[in-house]
Every structure is written in structure tokens, then in C-alpha cells.
Amino acid sequence: MALLITDECINCDVCEPECPNQAIYLGPEIYEIDPTRCTECVGHFDQPQCVQVCPVACIPVNPDHVEDSETLWQKYRRLQAEPTAAVASKPPSA
């Protein structure tokens, strides 16, 4: 499951730096969560860090992106491989 920031968000800026997957970003009006990057902190923490720090409790599960534990682990592994793949594909410095 990915999480979702509701319109109750007060743009307090505490959630974005807590996200280990860089899934949280400032949208046109409030912070938003990219469901392709959100693992609910699986692989990093026992609990979603954005939910832990949110002062207004506006980060529920996104009903449009329901995923089981194994899917979240697969997404975590894919995200962890991204920097390695980017570095590996860079041409050597001349």
C-alpha cells in the first residue's frame, strides 16, 4: 500500500525529509506522495516515518494503491537498486 496525504495537510514540512524513498514532494497546494516510490518505509523502519511525525494525522493508506507486504519489499528492492544502476550506466571519466 502506498500512503496518501489528504487535504488536511498544513504544509508543515516535517514529512518530506523523513521519507527514505524520496516519495514525498510539494504539490501545487499540499505535499503529495508518489505511490511508485512509497513502501510505507518497508526495508527502512517498522512504521511509516511520515505518519509518525505528522502533527495533524493526515496520512492514511491510499485506497487506490493497495499492496501486500511482498509487493512493498519488491518495490523497496527496486528502489535500492536504482542508484547502483544509474552509477553503473555512467560512462567512465576521460
N, CA, C and O atoms as CSV, one atom per row, in Angstrom:
chain,resi,resn,atom,element,x,y,z
A,1,MET,N,N,0.830,-1.176,0.000
A,1,MET,CA,C,0.000,0.000,0.000
A,1,MET,C,C,0.872,1.235,0.000
A,1,MET,O,O,1.882,1.293,0.702
A,2,ALA,N,N,0.506,2.163,-0.740
A,2,ALA,CA,C,1.146,3.467,-0.669
A,2,ALA,C,C,0.297,4.313,0.267
A,2,ALA,O,O,-0.866,4.007,0.532
A,3,LEU,N,N,0.891,5.353,0.745
A,3,LEU,CA,C,0.170,6.272,1.612
A,3,LEU,C,C,-0.298,7.466,0.794
A,3,LEU,O,O,0.097,7.642,-0.359
A,4,LEU,N,N,-1.140,8.276,1.406
A,4,LEU,CA,C,-1.754,9.413,0.741
A,4,LEU,C,C,-1.806,10.573,1.722
A,4,LEU,O,O,-2.163,10.379,2.884
A,5,ILE,N,N,-1.464,11.756,1.284
A,5,ILE,CA,C,-1.598,12.940,2.128
A,5,ILE,C,C,-2.908,13.616,1.748
A,5,ILE,O,O,-3.129,13.953,0.585
A,6,THR,N,N,-3.768,13.810,2.733
A,6,THR,CA,C,-5.087,14.389,2.472
A,6,THR,C,C,-5.028,15.907,2.482
A,6,THR,O,O,-4.002,16.502,2.812
A,7,ASP,N,N,-6.147,16.526,2.114
A,7,ASP,CA,C,-6.199,17.984,2.059
A,7,ASP,C,C,-6.200,18.637,3.442
A,7,ASP,O,O,-6.280,19.860,3.555
A,8,GLU,N,N,-6.111,17.825,4.482
A,8,GLU,CA,C,-5.963,18.368,5.836
A,8,GLU,C,C,-4.513,18.773,6.113
A,8,GLU,O,O,-4.212,19.332,7.168
A,9,CYS,N,N,-3.622,18.493,5.168
A,9,CYS,CA,C,-2.202,18.824,5.296
A,9,CYS,C,C,-2.041,20.325,5.519
A,9,CYS,O,O,-2.694,21.134,4.859
A,10,ILE,N,N,-1.167,20.685,6.455
A,10,ILE,CA,C,-0.915,22.094,6.759
A,10,ILE,C,C,0.441,22.565,6.218
A,10,ILE,O,O,0.909,23.647,6.572
A,11,ASN,N,N,1.064,21.762,5.371
A,11,ASN,CA,C,2.356,22.102,4.769
A,11,ASN,C,C,3.400,22.488,5.813
A,11,ASN,O,O,4.095,23.494,5.678
A,12,CYS,N,N,3.491,21.679,6.838
A,12,CYS,CA,C,4.429,21.975,7.928
A,12,CYS,C,C,5.865,21.566,7.594
A,12,CYS,O,O,6.790,21.914,8.327
A,13,ASP,N,N,6.056,20.839,6.509
A,13,ASP,CA,C,7.380,20.452,6.013
A,13,ASP,C,C,8.088,19.368,6.824
A,13,ASP,O,O,9.278,19.145,6.604
A,14,VAL,N,N,7.420,18.691,7.745
A,14,VAL,CA,C,8.132,17.686,8.544
A,14,VAL,C,C,8.174,16.308,7.880
A,14,VAL,O,O,9.062,15.512,8.187
A,15,CYS,N,N,7.250,16.013,6.992
A,15,CYS,CA,C,7.204,14.674,6.407
A,15,CYS,C,C,8.243,14.461,5.310
A,15,CYS,O,O,8.859,13.397,5.243
A,16,GLU,N,N,8.442,15.441,4.468
A,16,GLU,CA,C,9.313,15.262,3.297
A,16,GLU,C,C,10.723,14.787,3.657
A,16,GLU,O,O,11.193,13.821,3.056
A,17,PRO,N,N,11.417,15.415,4.604
A,17,PRO,CA,C,12.775,14.946,4.904
A,17,PRO,C,C,12.827,13.596,5.613
A,17,PRO,O,O,13.892,12.983,5.680
A,18,GLU,N,N,11.704,13.122,6.140
A,18,GLU,CA,C,11.674,11.833,6.841
A,18,GLU,C,C,11.535,10.646,5.902
A,18,GLU,O,O,11.780,9.509,6.304
A,19,CYS,N,N,11.146,10.894,4.658
A,19,CYS,CA,C,10.884,9.799,3.722
A,19,CYS,C,C,12.194,9.229,3.171
A,19,CYS,O,O,12.927,9.935,2.479
A,20,PRO,N,N,12.496,7.960,3.470
A,20,PRO,CA,C,13.740,7.372,2.994
A,20,PRO,C,C,13.727,7.056,1.495
A,20,PRO,O,O,14.776,6.773,0.915
A,21,ASN,N,N,12.560,7.101,0.871
A,21,ASN,CA,C,12.435,6.771,-0.549
A,21,ASN,C,C,12.245,7.992,-1.438
A,21,ASN,O,O,12.064,7.862,-2.648
A,22,GLN,N,N,12.287,9.169,-0.840
A,22,GLN,CA,C,12.061,10.414,-1.573
A,22,GLN,C,C,10.746,10.369,-2.347
A,22,GLN,O,O,10.664,10.809,-3.494
A,23,ALA,N,N,9.718,9.825,-1.689
A,23,ALA,CA,C,8.401,9.707,-2.308
A,23,ALA,C,C,7.531,10.931,-2.051
A,23,ALA,O,O,6.515,11.113,-2.722
A,24,ILE,N,N,7.907,11.768,-1.098
A,24,ILE,CA,C,7.086,12.918,-0.729
A,24,ILE,C,C,7.638,14.171,-1.388
A,24,ILE,O,O,8.842,14.425,-1.366
A,25,TYR,N,N,6.743,14.944,-1.970
A,25,TYR,CA,C,7.150,16.182,-2.641
A,25,TYR,C,C,6.038,17.216,-2.477
A,25,TYR,O,O,4.890,16.866,-2.204
A,26,LEU,N,N,6.386,18.488,-2.646
A,26,LEU,CA,C,5.406,19.553,-2.535
A,26,LEU,C,C,4.649,19.657,-3.844
A,26,LEU,O,O,5.228,19.945,-4.892
A,27,GLY,N,N,3.344,19.419,-3.772
A,27,GLY,CA,C,2.481,19.527,-4.942
A,27,GLY,C,C,2.026,20.961,-5.122
A,27,GLY,O,O,2.572,21.867,-4.492
A,28,PRO,N,N,1.030,21.182,-5.975
A,28,PRO,CA,C,0.553,22.545,-6.222
A,28,PRO,C,C,-0.010,23.242,-4.978
A,28,PRO,O,O,0.092,24.461,-4.843
A,29,GLU,N,N,-0.607,22.454,-4.069
A,29,GLU,CA,C,-1.205,23.066,-2.874
A,29,GLU,C,C,-0.707,22.447,-1.580
A,29,GLU,O,O,-0.499,23.156,-0.595
A,30,ILE,N,N,-0.512,21.134,-1.569
A,30,ILE,CA,C,-0.072,20.437,-0.361
A,30,ILE,C,C,0.986,19.402,-0.759
A,30,ILE,O,O,1.237,19.169,-1.941
A,31,TYR,N,N,1.587,18.798,0.243
A,31,TYR,CA,C,2.537,17.725,-0.033
A,31,TYR,C,C,1.792,16.539,-0.615
A,31,TYR,O,O,0.625,16.303,-0.301
A,32,GLU,N,N,2.486,15.794,-1.470
A,32,GLU,CA,C,1.907,14.625,-2.113
A,32,GLU,C,C,2.891,13.464,-1.992
A,32,GLU,O,O,4.075,13.663,-1.721
A,33,ILE,N,N,2.384,12.254,-2.196
A,33,ILE,CA,C,3.212,11.056,-2.127
A,33,ILE,C,C,3.143,10.334,-3.462
A,33,ILE,O,O,2.061,10.047,-3.973
A,34,ASP,N,N,4.317,10.044,-4.020
A,34,ASP,CA,C,4.405,9.281,-5.263
A,34,ASP,C,C,4.211,7.804,-4.914
A,34,ASP,O,O,5.073,7.213,-4.264
A,35,PRO,N,N,3.097,7.196,-5.333
A,35,PRO,CA,C,2.827,5.802,-4.959
A,35,PRO,C,C,3.831,4.810,-5.547
A,35,PRO,O,O,3.948,3.691,-5.048
A,36,THR,N,N,4.551,5.195,-6.591
A,36,THR,CA,C,5.548,4.287,-7.162
A,36,THR,C,C,6.823,4.251,-6.326
A,36,THR,O,O,7.662,3.371,-6.519
A,37,ARG,N,N,6.977,5.196,-5.398
A,37,ARG,CA,C,8.164,5.249,-4.542
A,37,ARG,C,C,7.846,4.941,-3.077
A,37,ARG,O,O,8.758,4.663,-2.298
A,38,CYS,N,N,6.575,4.987,-2.691
A,38,CYS,CA,C,6.198,4.772,-1.290
A,38,CYS,C,C,6.153,3.281,-0.964
A,38,CYS,O,O,5.420,2.516,-1.592
A,39,THR,N,N,6.948,2.883,0.028
A,39,THR,CA,C,6.934,1.499,0.508
A,39,THR,C,C,6.409,1.427,1.940
A,39,THR,O,O,6.526,0.394,2.599
A,40,GLU,N,N,5.833,2.524,2.417
A,40,GLU,CA,C,5.413,2.627,3.812
A,40,GLU,C,C,6.602,2.362,4.734
A,40,GLU,O,O,6.442,1.860,5.847
A,41,CYS,N,N,7.780,2.701,4.259
A,41,CYS,CA,C,9.060,2.560,4.982
A,41,CYS,C,C,9.498,1.105,5.158
A,41,CYS,O,O,10.421,0.831,5.925
A,42,VAL,N,N,8.847,0.169,4.458
A,42,VAL,CA,C,9.301,-1.223,4.477
A,42,VAL,C,C,10.755,-1.235,4.011
A,42,VAL,O,O,11.106,-0.603,3.015
A,43,GLY,N,N,11.588,-1.962,4.743
A,43,GLY,CA,C,13.003,-2.034,4.430
A,43,GLY,C,C,13.837,-0.998,5.150
A,43,GLY,O,O,15.061,-1.114,5.216
A,44,HIS,N,N,13.184,0.012,5.688
A,44,HIS,CA,C,13.891,1.078,6.392
A,44,HIS,C,C,13.509,1.145,7.874
A,44,HIS,O,O,14.375,1.185,8.748
A,45,PHE,N,N,12.213,1.157,8.142
A,45,PHE,CA,C,11.701,1.333,9.501
A,45,PHE,C,C,10.505,0.413,9.729
A,45,PHE,O,O,9.932,-0.118,8.778
A,46,ASP,N,N,10.134,0.229,10.992
A,46,ASP,CA,C,8.971,-0.595,11.332
A,46,ASP,C,C,7.653,0.114,11.051
A,46,ASP,O,O,6.636,-0.536,10.811
A,47,GLN,N,N,7.668,1.430,11.081
A,47,GLN,CA,C,6.463,2.231,10.870
A,47,GLN,C,C,6.752,3.315,9.834
A,47,GLN,O,O,7.889,3.773,9.726
A,48,PRO,N,N,5.740,3.733,9.071
A,48,PRO,CA,C,5.949,4.837,8.139
A,48,PRO,C,C,6.350,6.103,8.899
A,48,PRO,O,O,5.627,6.563,9.783
A,49,GLN,N,N,7.491,6.650,8.550
A,49,GLN,CA,C,8.015,7.796,9.272
A,49,GLN,C,C,7.180,9.056,9.083
A,49,GLN,O,O,7.065,9.860,10.009
A,50,CYS,N,N,6.598,9.243,7.908
A,50,CYS,CA,C,5.768,10.424,7.683
A,50,CYS,C,C,4.553,10.415,8.608
A,50,CYS,O,O,4.150,11.453,9.133
A,51,VAL,N,N,3.981,9.236,8.798
A,51,VAL,CA,C,2.821,9.102,9.690
A,51,VAL,C,C,3.235,9.406,11.128
A,51,VAL,O,O,2.492,10.041,11.877
A,52,GLN,N,N,4.421,8.950,11.501
A,52,GLN,CA,C,4.912,9.156,12.866
A,52,GLN,C,C,5.105,10.636,13.196
A,52,GLN,O,O,4.839,11.058,14.322
A,53,VAL,N,N,5.567,11.429,12.222
A,53,VAL,CA,C,5.879,12.836,12.509
A,53,VAL,C,C,4.761,13.810,12.164
A,53,VAL,O,O,4.830,14.975,12.555
A,54,CYS,N,N,3.745,13.375,11.454
A,54,CYS,CA,C,2.673,14.280,11.020
A,54,CYS,C,C,1.876,14.803,12.213
A,54,CYS,O,O,1.289,14.015,12.955
A,55,PRO,N,N,1.849,16.135,12.409
A,55,PRO,CA,C,1.145,16.689,13.563
A,55,PRO,C,C,-0.377,16.717,13.423
A,55,PRO,O,O,-1.080,16.916,14.413
A,56,VAL,N,N,-0.894,16.520,12.214
A,56,VAL,CA,C,-2.345,16.571,12.022
A,56,VAL,C,C,-2.944,15.240,11.580
A,56,VAL,O,O,-4.131,15.178,11.262
A,57,ALA,N,N,-2.155,14.187,11.555
A,57,ALA,CA,C,-2.623,12.836,11.211
A,57,ALA,C,C,-3.407,12.815,9.908
A,57,ALA,O,O,-4.549,12.356,9.864
A,58,CYS,N,N,-2.779,13.320,8.841
A,58,CYS,CA,C,-3.464,13.402,7.549
A,58,CYS,C,C,-2.857,12.470,6.507
A,58,CYS,O,O,-2.935,12.744,5.310
A,59,ILE,N,N,-2.236,11.343,6.966
A,59,ILE,CA,C,-1.587,10.439,6.018
A,59,ILE,C,C,-2.129,9.013,6.193
A,59,ILE,O,O,-1.517,8.190,6.874
A,60,PRO,N,N,-3.279,8.733,5.574
A,60,PRO,CA,C,-3.829,7.371,5.622
A,60,PRO,C,C,-3.284,6.516,4.479
A,60,PRO,O,O,-2.510,6.991,3.648
A,61,VAL,N,N,-3.695,5.261,4.451
A,61,VAL,CA,C,-3.378,4.358,3.347
A,61,VAL,C,C,-4.150,4.834,2.118
A,61,VAL,O,O,-5.319,5.209,2.212
A,62,ASN,N,N,-3.489,4.814,0.982
A,62,ASN,CA,C,-4.119,5.213,-0.273
A,62,ASN,C,C,-4.945,4.034,-0.799
A,62,ASN,O,O,-4.371,3.016,-1.184
A,63,PRO,N,N,-6.270,4.148,-0.823
A,63,PRO,CA,C,-7.101,3.021,-1.260
A,63,PRO,C,C,-6.919,2.670,-2.735
A,63,PRO,O,O,-7.309,1.582,-3.160
A,64,ASP,N,N,-6.335,3.571,-3.518
A,64,ASP,CA,C,-6.102,3.308,-4.931
A,64,ASP,C,C,-4.805,2.540,-5.188
A,64,ASP,O,O,-4.540,2.116,-6.313
A,65,HIS,N,N,-4.002,2.365,-4.139
A,65,HIS,CA,C,-2.708,1.690,-4.294
A,65,HIS,C,C,-2.491,0.690,-3.163
A,65,HIS,O,O,-1.563,0.835,-2.367
A,66,VAL,N,N,-3.343,-0.316,-3.096
A,66,VAL,CA,C,-3.254,-1.341,-2.070
A,66,VAL,C,C,-2.226,-2.383,-2.510
A,66,VAL,O,O,-2.332,-2.956,-3.594
A,67,GLU,N,N,-1.228,-2.620,-1.651
A,67,GLU,CA,C,-0.172,-3.582,-1.951
A,67,GLU,C,C,0.083,-4.445,-0.722
A,67,GLU,O,O,-0.023,-3.975,0.411
A,68,ASP,N,N,0.420,-5.711,-0.954
A,68,ASP,CA,C,0.731,-6.580,0.176
A,68,ASP,C,C,2.197,-6.402,0.579
A,68,ASP,O,O,2.954,-5.694,-0.084
A,69,SER,N,N,2.568,-7.038,1.645
A,69,SER,CA,C,3.918,-6.904,2.190
A,69,SER,C,C,4.992,-7.309,1.184
A,69,SER,O,O,6.011,-6.630,1.067
A,70,GLU,N,N,4.781,-8.388,0.469
A,70,GLU,CA,C,5.776,-8.841,-0.507
A,70,GLU,C,C,5.963,-7.816,-1.627
A,70,GLU,O,O,7.085,-7.584,-2.077
A,71,THR,N,N,4.879,-7.210,-2.071
A,71,THR,CA,C,4.963,-6.193,-3.117
A,71,THR,C,C,5.751,-4.981,-2.621
A,71,THR,O,O,6.544,-4.405,-3.365
A,72,LEU,N,N,5.529,-4.597,-1.362
A,72,LEU,CA,C,6.282,-3.474,-0.796
A,72,LEU,C,C,7.770,-3.806,-0.717
A,72,LEU,O,O,8.611,-2.946,-0.980
A,73,TRP,N,N,8.104,-5.057,-0.354
A,73,TRP,CA,C,9.513,-5.470,-0.314
A,73,TRP,C,C,10.119,-5.443,-1.714
A,73,TRP,O,O,11.263,-5.019,-1.881
A,74,GLN,N,N,9.373,-5.885,-2.713
A,74,GLN,CA,C,9.869,-5.845,-4.091
A,74,GLN,C,C,10.126,-4.409,-4.534
A,74,GLN,O,O,11.130,-4.120,-5.184
A,75,LYS,N,N,9.212,-3.518,-4.176
A,75,LYS,CA,C,9.381,-2.111,-4.519
A,75,LYS,C,C,10.609,-1.542,-3.807
A,75,LYS,O,O,11.381,-0.795,-4.408
A,76,TYR,N,N,10.792,-1.888,-2.533
A,76,TYR,CA,C,11.969,-1.449,-1.776
A,76,TYR,C,C,13.253,-1.904,-2.478
A,76,TYR,O,O,14.180,-1.114,-2.657
A,77,ARG,N,N,13.303,-3.179,-2.875
A,77,ARG,CA,C,14.500,-3.702,-3.538
A,77,ARG,C,C,14.745,-2.994,-4.875
A,77,ARG,O,O,15.890,-2.713,-5.227
A,78,ARG,N,N,13.684,-2.711,-5.611
A,78,ARG,CA,C,13.821,-1.988,-6.880
A,78,ARG,C,C,14.378,-0.591,-6.641
A,78,ARG,O,O,15.278,-0.147,-7.355
A,79,LEU,N,N,13.847,0.100,-5.641
A,79,LEU,CA,C,14.312,1.456,-5.338
A,79,LEU,C,C,15.760,1.458,-4.869
A,79,LEU,O,O,16.515,2.378,-5.186
A,80,GLN,N,N,16.151,0.440,-4.121
A,80,GLN,CA,C,17.527,0.351,-3.648
A,80,GLN,C,C,18.492,0.104,-4.804
A,80,GLN,O,O,19.652,0.510,-4.739
A,81,ALA,N,N,18.029,-0.546,-5.844
A,81,ALA,CA,C,18.883,-0.845,-6.994
A,81,ALA,C,C,19.034,0.355,-7.925
A,81,ALA,O,O,19.973,0.392,-8.720
A,82,GLU,N,N,18.146,1.325,-7.850
A,82,GLU,CA,C,18.195,2.474,-8.758
A,82,GLU,C,C,19.524,3.222,-8.754
A,82,GLU,O,O,20.083,3.425,-9.831
A,83,PRO,N,N,20.065,3.644,-7.614
A,83,PRO,CA,C,21.331,4.391,-7.647
A,83,PRO,C,C,22.469,3.559,-8.232
A,83,PRO,O,O,23.315,4.087,-8.955
A,84,THR,N,N,22.496,2.281,-7.930
A,84,THR,CA,C,23.534,1.404,-8.448
A,84,THR,C,C,23.430,1.315,-9.963
A,84,THR,O,O,24.442,1.367,-10.661
A,85,ALA,N,N,22.221,1.183,-10.469
A,85,ALA,CA,C,22.026,1.091,-11.913
A,85,ALA,C,C,22.435,2.393,-12.594
A,85,ALA,O,O,23.021,2.368,-13.677
A,86,ALA,N,N,22.131,3.529,-11.969
A,86,ALA,CA,C,22.490,4.823,-12.549
A,86,ALA,C,C,24.000,5.003,-12.585
A,86,ALA,O,O,24.539,5.509,-13.569
A,87,VAL,N,N,24.683,4.600,-11.532
A,87,VAL,CA,C,26.137,4.710,-11.479
A,87,VAL,C,C,26.773,3.753,-12.477
A,87,VAL,O,O,27.732,4.113,-13.160
A,88,ALA,N,N,26.245,2.537,-12.566
A,88,ALA,CA,C,26.803,1.535,-13.474
A,88,ALA,C,C,26.656,1.936,-14.929
A,88,ALA,O,O,27.477,1.548,-15.760
A,89,SER,N,N,25.616,2.713,-15.257
A,89,SER,CA,C,25.393,3.074,-16.645
A,89,SER,C,C,26.169,4.322,-17.053
A,89,SER,O,O,26.183,4.663,-18.236
A,90,LYS,N,N,26.811,5.012,-16.118
A,90,LYS,CA,C,27.589,6.209,-16.449
A,90,LYS,C,C,28.869,5.812,-17.172
A,90,LYS,O,O,29.527,4.847,-16.784
A,91,PRO,N,N,29.224,6.546,-18.215
A,91,PRO,CA,C,30.492,6.252,-18.872
A,91,PRO,C,C,31.665,6.673,-17.991
A,91,PRO,O,O,31.538,7.620,-17.214
A,92,PRO,N,N,32.788,5.998,-18.095
A,92,PRO,CA,C,33.945,6.379,-17.281
A,92,PRO,C,C,34.421,7.776,-17.650
A,92,PRO,O,O,34.270,8.219,-18.789
A,93,SER,N,N,34.996,8.460,-16.674
A,93,SER,CA,C,35.528,9.805,-16.910
A,93,SER,C,C,36.754,9.719,-17.794
A,93,SER,O,O,37.566,8.804,-17.664
A,94,ALA,N,N,36.879,10.666,-18.682
A,94,ALA,CA,C,38.037,10.667,-19.581
A,94,ALA,C,C,39.149,11.541,-19.055
A,94,ALA,O,O,40.197,11.655,-19.689
